[in-house]
Amino acid sequence: MALQTCKIPESVLVVIYTPALDVLLIRRADADDYWQSVTGSKDTPLESFEETARREVFEETGIDCRPGTLLQNQLVDWNLENVYEIYPHWRHRYAPGVHLNTEHLFGLQVPPGMAVQLSAQEHTAFQWLPYRWAAERCFSASNAEACLQLPRFAQRTRQ
């Protein structure tokens, strides 16, 4: 019998984008109309947000920005956090009484035409959209806001 562990209420949101500010959105397998950027919780309390971001990007999209790869320096910590109430239908994944999650934001610039290989257990489709359209498509308000902030953070990356 496998020991079931509770999710840690600390997660990342990674906006993956091209130099033209097209944003990668992925559709959740467990909620057909939920389009989002890469998200995911820490595996352990000691895992850094950066480690979580690099792991989640690779697991969910096949895009490798881990140390030693060509994209390792393209992952940028936006030094922003959102604290939000966990959706009631996903609270069973967390310890009893946990209702809030802290989400740390990152951006990852990739070349145009970057190949995407989805984790079939988590996502069923992907699309690249101009950042404003991506914001409109996101089911999460914090994800939509991150997309809208992309021009400001992408400009910092280019400097």
C-alpha positions as CSV (number, residue, x, y, z in Angstrom):
1,M,0.0,0.0,0.0
2,A,1.5,3.3,-1.1
3,L,1.7,6.1,1.4
4,Q,-0.3,9.1,0.2
5,T,1.4,12.4,0.8
6,C,-0.3,15.8,0.8
7,K,0.7,18.4,-1.7
8,I,2.8,21.3,-0.3
9,P,0.9,24.6,-0.6
10,E,3.8,26.3,-2.3
11,S,3.9,26.3,-6.0
12,V,5.3,27.9,-9.2
13,L,3.8,29.4,-12.2
14,V,6.1,29.6,-15.3
15,V,5.1,31.7,-18.2
16,I,6.9,30.2,-21.2
17,Y,7.1,32.6,-24.1
18,T,8.9,33.5,-27.4
19,P,10.7,36.7,-28.2
20,A,7.5,37.8,-30.0
21,L,5.7,37.4,-26.7
22,D,3.7,34.4,-27.8
23,V,2.8,32.4,-24.7
24,L,2.5,28.6,-24.3
25,L,-0.7,27.5,-22.8
26,I,-1.5,23.9,-21.9
27,R,-4.9,22.3,-21.3
28,R,-5.4,20.4,-18.1
29,A,-6.4,16.7,-18.5
30,D,-8.6,16.9,-15.4
31,A,-10.6,20.0,-16.5
32,D,-11.1,20.3,-20.2
33,D,-11.7,24.1,-20.3
34,Y,-8.8,24.9,-18.0
35,W,-5.9,26.4,-20.0
36,Q,-2.8,27.5,-18.1
37,S,0.9,28.1,-18.0
38,V,3.1,25.5,-16.4
39,T,2.3,25.2,-12.7
40,G,3.3,22.8,-10.0
41,S,3.9,22.3,-6.3
42,K,7.2,21.7,-4.5
43,D,8.0,18.0,-4.1
44,T,9.7,18.7,-0.7
45,P,9.7,21.6,1.6
46,L,13.5,22.0,0.9
47,E,13.1,22.1,-2.9
48,S,13.7,25.7,-4.0
49,F,11.1,27.5,-6.2
50,E,13.7,27.6,-8.9
51,E,14.3,23.8,-8.7
52,T,10.5,23.3,-8.8
53,A,10.1,25.6,-11.8
54,R,12.8,23.8,-13.8
55,R,11.4,20.3,-12.9
56,E,7.8,21.3,-13.7
57,V,8.7,22.8,-17.0
58,F,10.5,19.6,-18.1
59,E,7.8,17.3,-16.7
60,E,4.9,19.1,-18.2
61,T,6.3,20.3,-21.6
62,G,9.5,18.4,-22.2
63,I,11.3,21.8,-22.5
64,D,14.6,21.4,-20.6
65,C,15.9,24.5,-18.8
66,R,17.7,22.5,-16.1
67,P,21.4,23.3,-15.3
68,G,23.7,22.3,-18.1
69,T,21.1,22.9,-20.9
70,L,21.0,25.7,-23.5
71,L,18.0,27.2,-21.8
72,Q,19.3,27.2,-18.3
73,N,19.9,31.0,-18.2
74,Q,16.5,31.8,-19.8
75,L,14.5,31.0,-16.7
76,V,14.0,34.3,-14.9
77,D,12.6,34.7,-11.4
78,W,10.1,37.5,-11.5
79,N,10.3,37.9,-7.7
80,L,6.5,38.0,-7.5
81,E,4.2,35.8,-5.4
82,N,0.5,35.3,-5.3
83,V,-1.4,33.9,-2.3
84,Y,-4.7,32.5,-3.3
85,E,-7.4,30.2,-2.0
86,I,-7.1,26.7,-3.3
87,Y,-10.1,25.7,-5.4
88,P,-12.5,23.6,-3.2
89,H,-12.4,20.7,-5.7
90,W,-8.6,20.4,-5.3
91,R,-8.4,20.8,-1.5
92,H,-8.4,17.1,-0.9
93,R,-4.9,17.0,-2.3
94,Y,-3.6,19.1,0.7
95,A,-3.5,18.5,4.4
96,P,-6.7,19.0,6.3
97,G,-7.3,22.7,7.0
98,V,-5.0,24.0,4.2
99,H,-6.9,26.5,2.1
100,L,-4.2,28.9,0.8
101,N,-1.4,28.4,-1.7
102,T,1.6,30.6,-2.3
103,E,2.6,30.7,-6.0
104,H,6.0,32.0,-7.1
105,L,6.3,33.4,-10.7
106,F,8.9,32.8,-13.3
107,G,9.3,33.5,-17.0
108,L,11.1,31.3,-19.5
109,Q,11.9,32.6,-23.0
110,V,12.3,30.0,-25.6
111,P,13.1,30.2,-29.4
112,P,10.2,30.3,-31.8
113,G,9.1,26.8,-32.9
114,M,10.2,25.2,-29.6
115,A,9.0,21.6,-29.5
116,V,6.5,20.7,-26.8
117,Q,6.0,17.2,-25.5
118,L,3.1,17.1,-23.0
119,S,2.8,14.8,-20.1
120,A,-0.4,12.9,-21.1
121,Q,-1.4,12.4,-17.5
122,E,-1.5,16.1,-16.9
123,H,-2.3,17.9,-20.2
124,T,-4.1,17.1,-23.4
125,A,-3.3,20.0,-25.7
126,F,-1.1,23.1,-26.1
127,Q,-1.2,26.3,-28.1
128,W,0.9,29.3,-28.6
129,L,-1.0,32.6,-28.3
130,P,-0.1,36.3,-28.3
131,Y,0.2,37.2,-24.6
132,R,-3.1,39.2,-24.5
133,W,-5.0,36.4,-26.0
134,A,-3.3,33.9,-23.6
135,A,-4.4,36.1,-20.7
136,E,-8.0,35.9,-21.9
137,R,-7.8,32.1,-22.3
138,C,-6.3,31.4,-18.8
139,F,-8.8,30.0,-16.3
140,S,-6.8,31.4,-13.4
141,A,-6.8,35.1,-12.6
142,S,-3.2,35.0,-11.3
143,N,-2.1,33.3,-14.5
144,A,-4.0,35.8,-16.7
145,E,-2.3,38.7,-14.8
146,A,1.1,37.1,-15.2
147,C,0.6,36.9,-19.0
148,L,-0.4,40.6,-19.0
149,Q,2.8,41.5,-17.1
150,L,5.0,39.6,-19.6
151,P,6.0,42.7,-21.7
152,R,7.5,44.4,-18.6
153,F,9.4,41.3,-17.5
154,A,10.5,40.3,-21.0
155,Q,12.0,43.8,-21.5
156,R,14.1,43.3,-18.3
157,T,15.4,40.0,-19.6
158,R,16.6,41.7,-22.9
159,Q,18.5,44.5,-21.0
